[in-house]
Amino acid sequence: MIKNIKDKKVILRVDFNVPLDSSGQITDDTRIRAALPTIRTLLDRGAAVIILSHLGRPLKDLHQDGTIKKEKYSLRHIVSRLSELTGTEVNFVADTIGVQVDQALDRLHPGEILLLENTRFYAEEKQGDADFAKALARLGDVYINDAFGTAHRAHASTAIIAQYFDADHKGFGQLMEREIHMADKLLYSHRHPFISILGGAKVSDKILLIKELIPLTDIFIVGGAMAFTFIQAQGGEVGNSLIEQDQLLIAQELMSYAQSRQTQFLLPKDVLAADRFSADADTRVCPAGRIPKNYMGLDIGPASIEYFSLAIAKANSILWNGPMGVFEIEKFARGTWEIAKAVAAQTEKGAFTLVGGGDSVAALKKTGLQDHVSFVSTGGGAMLSYLEGKELPAIAAIKD
């Protein structure tokens, strides 16, 4: 991070896209806490901190008259918690650029925090509009990006803004640096055996990731609904389970690729199947490739848990992305909980473990094991894109 920031106004782009309940109360402040080291460092070094962030997708959830639901998506909801966590009164302006912002900047002194309104209230943000980015750049002397969760987006405040600062006046925050370092450690400095655990719903969302990881990985574990596309591609009967018919050939190709690279490709041996997607559904454990026609697989079964856990127990490096079942419903959560326990246990034995992706992170938190793995990424889509080998616009904008 840039060192010479004393008496400077620093624009800090963070990811405060936190979940709120119906009354606007924060239900999980993890992303705010993740930005605290950078915020405190900037304040300690004598900077005035101007915070930019988005919150939700306000332009996709409008009032009936087409206007933005500003109260629902306002960063005003963040002020109290941010003040409490930083120990510093947070000044807030209900706009991102304009006269009110300029007046607040004139009153801003070193050691103070100014939080501006949701950047996505302006359509120009997601459009990557250069004029909007230039207006944002005029707010401060230095630009710091600590929003890894949006690093894969070429938005005005995450990537385009950086072109208005030279190399001496732009940089990464501590969270961004740590996210990049941990991902690079997994990709380039991993110790074998290296195990990748993938879950979630769709193969199509993770084709590039699987292709990128197979040459690096010794054992590939696939759970969640995406496993059924692979199982059907092998000729299995998956009942009403979620599958992607248009991905069956690709699934076959991926398994053949894994075999050619001598990577073990592990699929569930059994599943907990249900007659409907409901907490009170009738359930039965059955072989993963012999699910009755009127049943769907909603979690991995006990034999699969043992099979996967034994494999995990061999690992020195682990990537986990995606749950093993519908963990939001307690009846179908055991597979994900047990995999979380296995990953945590292997971390205790010295393995390097990285957990990324919103659902797997949420599952880990439900087990209370988030502090028992090496690193929990704050960026689901951004982390996947990085591991796929893609150039992330916000990272490239700083490095360039």
Secondary structure, 3 states (H helix, E strand, C coil): CCCCCCCCEEEEECCCCCCECCCCCECCCHHHHHHHHHHHHHHHCCCEEEEECCCCCHHHCECCCCCECCCCCCHHHHHHHHHHHHCCCEEEECCCCCHHHHHHHHHCCCCCEEEECCHHHCHHHHHCCHHHHHHHHCCCCEEEECCHHHCCCCCCCCCHHHHHCCHHHEEECHHHHHHHHHHHHHHHCCCCCEEEEECCCCCCCCHHHHHHHCCCCCEEEECCCHHHHHHHHCCCEECCCCCCHHHHHHHHHHHHHHHHCCCEEECCCEEEEECCCCCCCCEEEEECCEECCCCEEEEECHHHHHHHHHHHCCCCEEEEECCCCCCCCHHHCHHHHHHHHHHHHHHHCCCEEEECCHHHHHHHHHHCCHHHCCEECCCHHHHHHHHCCCCCHHHHHHHC
